[in-house]
Structure formats: structure tokens, C-alpha cells
Amino acid sequence: MSYYEFETIDKNCFKYNGTEYYMNKQYPNDYHFNIFDLGVLSGSMFSVFKGCDIRILCSNAKPYEIRKLHKAIDMASGIYFSILISFASNEEKYRTNKILECMENKSYYTEYSPCLFEKEANEKIYKSILKDYIYEI
């Protein structure tokens, strides 16, 4: 039995908790927004990243990941994006802050959440990033 119960819509689409996940770069045009997981930001995916309204670089604070993050930051210089860093100890946060402190981009450290789809652990972070697009009634 799977930990997450995804409903299969077709060979290109799965659904979990009302959210559809598309594979093979086949995205519908009739949504208010799409989220793209680009993996490691590289030259071939940079144009997609650059074309997004909201850009988020995700990393953790391990030394080998910080090197990849630094390369992505260099690649994306001149455009605004947010940085999400997960699984960081206090020492790693200190070291990472030293690297990121001179940047205009906003960086966030996520709280631990054992469930990928947990709604509240990092809600304030996501609301901060999406604030210009959220309309609460």
C-alpha cells in the first residue's frame, strides 16, 4: 500500500487531495496557476524558470547542496526569486546566512514536516512568497 493514495486520471496525470500532477511537460492551459518542479536548475531549464511569475529555488544546507544552490543563484543573477532551505541545523543556517546575506532575494528556512503535503508547518512562508497572488475573503 502506498503512503500517498494518488488517483490515476490518465497516463500523464495523477491526482492527490484535489491537486493534479502532470508528467512529460503536458500542462493544461485552463488553470489559474501551474507549479513546475525543474529539478536541478541548469541551462536547459533556466528559460522556464526565468519565465515564471514566481520563482523559488529549493535546497538544503548540506555543503554539496549549497554549491549547487550557489551555481543556480549565479545563473539567475538579475532576476528576483525566493530561496527555500530545508533540513538546516542552526550551524548550517549560520553558514548559509553568511553566503546569502548580501543578496536582494528573500531566503526562508522551512520547518521540519514529515508529511510532504502537510498544510500548516510552513504556511507563513508560502503566504509571504505568494502574497501578491492571494486574495482572502
C-alpha positions as CSV (number, residue, x, y, z in Angstrom):
1,M,0.0,0.0,0.0
2,S,1.3,3.5,-0.9
3,Y,1.8,6.1,1.7
4,Y,0.0,8.7,-0.5
5,E,-3.0,7.5,-2.4
6,F,-2.8,9.1,-5.9
7,E,-5.7,8.7,-8.2
8,T,-4.7,8.0,-11.8
9,I,-6.5,10.3,-14.2
10,D,-4.6,9.2,-17.3
11,K,-1.1,8.2,-18.2
12,N,0.1,11.8,-17.9
13,C,-1.9,12.9,-14.9
14,F,-2.3,11.9,-11.2
15,K,-4.5,13.5,-8.6
16,Y,-4.0,13.8,-4.8
17,N,-6.2,15.7,-2.4
18,G,-7.8,17.6,-5.3
19,T,-4.4,18.6,-6.9
20,E,-3.5,17.3,-10.3
21,Y,0.1,16.4,-11.1
22,Y,1.2,16.3,-14.8
23,M,4.1,14.4,-16.2
24,N,6.0,14.8,-19.5
25,K,5.6,18.6,-19.7
26,Q,1.9,18.3,-20.7
27,Y,0.2,21.1,-18.8
28,P,-3.3,22.3,-19.2
29,N,-4.0,25.9,-20.0
30,D,-7.2,26.3,-18.1
31,Y,-5.7,26.7,-14.6
32,H,-5.1,29.9,-12.7
33,F,-1.5,28.7,-12.0
34,N,0.9,25.9,-12.6
35,I,3.8,24.8,-10.4
36,F,6.9,23.5,-12.3
37,D,9.4,21.3,-10.5
38,L,12.5,21.8,-12.6
39,G,14.9,19.7,-10.6
40,V,18.5,21.0,-10.6
41,L,18.4,24.4,-12.3
42,S,20.5,24.0,-15.5
43,G,20.9,25.9,-18.7
44,S,18.2,24.0,-20.5
45,M,15.6,24.7,-17.7
46,F,16.7,28.2,-17.0
47,S,14.4,29.8,-19.6
48,V,11.4,28.1,-18.0
49,F,12.5,29.3,-14.5
50,K,13.1,32.8,-15.8
51,G,9.6,32.9,-17.5
52,C,7.7,32.2,-14.3
53,D,5.9,34.9,-12.3
54,I,7.1,33.4,-9.0
55,R,10.4,31.7,-8.8
56,I,11.6,29.6,-5.9
57,L,15.0,27.9,-5.6
58,C,14.8,25.0,-3.2
59,S,17.8,23.5,-1.4
60,N,19.0,22.1,1.8
61,A,22.0,23.4,3.7
62,K,24.4,20.5,3.2
63,P,27.8,21.6,1.7
64,Y,27.3,19.7,-1.6
65,E,23.8,21.2,-1.9
66,I,25.0,24.7,-1.1
67,R,27.4,24.5,-4.0
68,K,24.6,23.7,-6.4
69,L,22.5,26.5,-4.9
70,H,25.3,28.9,-5.4
71,K,25.6,28.0,-9.1
72,A,21.9,28.4,-9.5
73,I,22.0,31.8,-7.8
74,D,24.8,32.9,-10.1
75,M,22.9,31.7,-13.1
76,A,19.8,33.6,-12.0
77,S,21.5,36.9,-11.1
78,G,19.5,39.9,-12.2
79,I,16.1,38.3,-11.6
80,Y,14.1,38.1,-8.4
81,F,13.5,34.7,-6.8
82,S,12.9,33.3,-3.3
83,I,15.1,30.7,-1.7
84,L,13.7,27.8,0.4
85,I,16.2,25.9,2.5
86,S,15.1,22.8,4.3
87,F,16.7,20.4,6.9
88,A,19.1,23.0,8.2
89,S,20.7,22.8,11.6
90,N,21.4,26.1,13.5
91,E,25.1,25.8,12.5
92,E,24.1,25.3,8.8
93,K,21.7,28.2,9.0
94,Y,24.5,30.4,10.3
95,R,26.9,29.4,7.5
96,T,24.2,29.7,4.8
97,N,23.2,33.1,6.1
98,K,26.8,34.3,5.6
99,I,26.5,33.2,1.9
100,L,23.1,34.7,1.3
101,E,23.2,37.9,3.4
102,C,24.3,40.2,0.6
103,M,21.5,39.1,-1.8
104,E,18.3,41.0,-2.5
105,N,16.4,37.8,-2.8
106,K,14.5,36.6,0.2
107,S,15.5,33.3,1.8
108,Y,13.5,31.2,4.1
109,Y,14.3,28.2,6.3
110,T,11.4,25.7,6.3
111,E,10.3,23.9,9.4
112,Y,10.5,20.1,9.6
113,S,7.4,18.4,8.2
114,P,7.4,14.6,7.9
115,C,4.4,14.8,5.5
116,L,5.0,16.2,2.1
117,F,1.5,17.6,1.9
118,E,1.2,18.9,5.5
119,K,-0.7,22.2,5.3
120,E,0.4,24.3,8.3
121,A,4.1,23.8,9.1
122,N,5.4,26.4,6.6
123,E,2.2,28.2,5.8
124,K,3.6,31.6,6.7
125,I,6.5,31.2,4.3
126,Y,4.3,30.3,1.4
127,K,1.9,33.1,2.1
128,S,4.8,35.5,2.2
129,I,6.1,34.3,-1.2
130,L,2.6,34.3,-2.7
131,K,1.2,37.4,-1.0
132,D,0.7,39.3,-4.2
133,Y,-1.4,36.5,-5.6
134,I,-3.6,35.5,-2.6
135,Y,-7.0,37.1,-2.1
136,E,-8.6,36.2,1.2
137,I,-12.3,36.7,1.7
